[in-house]
Amino acid sequence: MAAVPSLTLDDVRAAAARLKGIAHRTPVLTSRTLNARVGAEVFVKCENFQRVGAFKFRGAYNAAARLTPDQLAKGIAAFSSGNHAQAVALAARELGTTAVILMPEDAPRSKLEATLGYGAEVVTYDRYTQERNALGTDLAEERGLALIPPYDHPDVIAGQGTAALELLEDTGELDALVVPVGGGGLIAGSATAAKALQPDIRIVGVEPEEGDDTKRSLDTGERVTIPVPRSIADGQVVPSPGEITFGINRRLVDEIALVSDEEIVEAMRFAFERLKIVLEPSGATGLAALLSGRVEDLPRRVGVIASGGNIDTRRFTELAG
């Protein structure tokens, strides 16, 4: 494995400064019902209220804002199942440039339409037969665009870490932080910030059962590749963790919990009925791990990142109705 770029609390704080006044400082919700169900004091960081409806805007904008004027003038490329696509499209618009996004053919229609709505060009591919990293890299090179990957990039990771930084600023010390895991960018950035501020904090990642590539990788000590997962948590279905993210997460992440699709749906229902918020499946996995008891020996004060809420009415009612 190549040397992993270093990432520090200062990088996350620098990202927070770039995002100030651009990204939303999302609210932190509490619920007595949730606390009673879980047996702990839980603080929910609502990234479903972030611009584009997910935490991804933090990393996308931070990375785009660090490009040179020449790079920005040529445009940006990205590959994503949806939330990063929207984030890069909006970041490009905010910075006065253009974006070309590689998206899977079966990406949720609401995410595709939102990406197009922000002004991006979309190129599609088959996620089950084609390899998006290679396709995205080739697309960027052919068109001379700056590639901003969805998670395996130091500036993207630093931007995502600002969610945990804000959470800890708002709540004070926490005993544990529960974070959804796809490619690992959100938890890598969050763990970097949280462990620097509180070395003893317990970092728990959550994956869908069918997409346990990070858990397998951490268990074996090296990156493991699995078949492209099939889960309702479409934002977390990646075949392997990122090289940079895994290098950070194997040092800082304490454990990975797995949740079933049924547990994810129950968490979506709970969030809607009790917290009065809408979460997409990937955004609800952290909450699902708490509600289903998948995190053992839960400590007293727990933060959880509700990472996104991009789901249309039809799909939400189909799953949770």
Sequence and secondary structure as in RCSB ss.txt:
>XXXX:A:sequence
MAAVPSLTLDDVRAAAARLKGIAHRTPVLTSRTLNARVGAEVFVKCENFQRVGAFKFRGAYNAAARLTPDQLAKG
IAAFSSGNHAQAVALAARELGTTAVILMPEDAPRSKLEATLGYGAEVVTYDRYTQERNALGTDLAEERGLALIPP
YDHPDVIAGQGTAALELLEDTGELDALVVPVGGGGLIAGSATAAKALQPDIRIVGVEPEEGDDTKRSLDTGERVT
IPVPRSIADGQVVPSPGEITFGINRRLVDEIALVSDEEIVEAMRFAFERLKIVLEPSGATGLAALLSGRVEDLPR
RVGVIASGGNIDTRRFTELAG
>XXXX:A:secstr
        HHHHHHHHHHHTTTS    EE  HHHHHHHTSEEEEEEGGGSGGGBTHHHHHHHHHHTS HHHHHH 
EEEE SSHHHHHHHHHHHHTT  EEEEEETTS HHHHHHHHHTT EEEEE TTTS HHHHHHHHHHHHT EE  S
SSSHHHHHHHHHHHHHHHHHH   SEEEEE SSSHHHHHHHHHHHHH TT EEEEEEEGGG HHHHHHHHTS   
      S GGG  SS  HHHHHHHHHH  EEEEE HHHHHHHHHHIIIII     TGGGHHHHHHHTT S S  S
EEEEEE B    HHHHHHHH 
